[in-house]
Amino acid sequence: MQNALYYIYHQYIACLNRQGWSELGEFVADDVVHNGRPLGLRGYREMLKRDFREIPDLHFDVELMVVDEGRVASRLMFECSPTGTFLGLAVNGKRVAFAENAIYEFRDRKIAEVWSVIDKAAIEAQLL
């Protein structure tokens, strides 16, 4: 199962990077929960679409990944230029680099729950 999750997760990240929204259901459960909020597949898709609208050059880069039975933990790296306000910070198109640490729980080979935290302090330091 661990090797399968490694492959599935990388395919999921590739799907995000190409904005393959019609394929997202291949990787994400219909009743997915994100940071304790039950979004469902539709809400999860809309959250990601909004991220790409607000960050046109968004690209997910897996820096670190650990696979355990039924779970994936990853450190995602980003170098991008959010338009306007991002995480309550006036980024306004400035290029920033930051990490997101995320844990994914899989059910039936699909992402059922996600816990993620973005390193907001790293962005704040770049805006000084």
Phi, psi and omega in degrees: 000324182299315179297322179296317180295323177302311181294312181301316182297317179294325175293322176299313179297319177298321177299316178298314184295331177265003180055046180277066189301326180291341181265351188303325180296345175288339186243340187239134180291152180299332183249034184302145179241134180237120181048045177083355180260122177285099183269329189071167182301317182298313179294323178296315178300316180295323177299315180292319177299319178298317178303317181289329175292318182282339180227081186302331181259024180299132177214126180273125180235115181282113179270322184215141181212134176233130180247128176235173181303105176084001182222151172232132172246133181218154172247113180261136179250144180226139167229109188204176184233082178299138176275145176064224184265136178227122183056034180080007181252137179281084181278317173051047174088356178291140178284127180229155176239137181200168180243155170234130175256125186224144174238131182243130173255129182258145172224126182053042177066020176232151179291119182256329180212142181229133170241123182219148178223129178262140180283082182294327180299325179295322178291315180304318181297329181279346182265358181293000000 
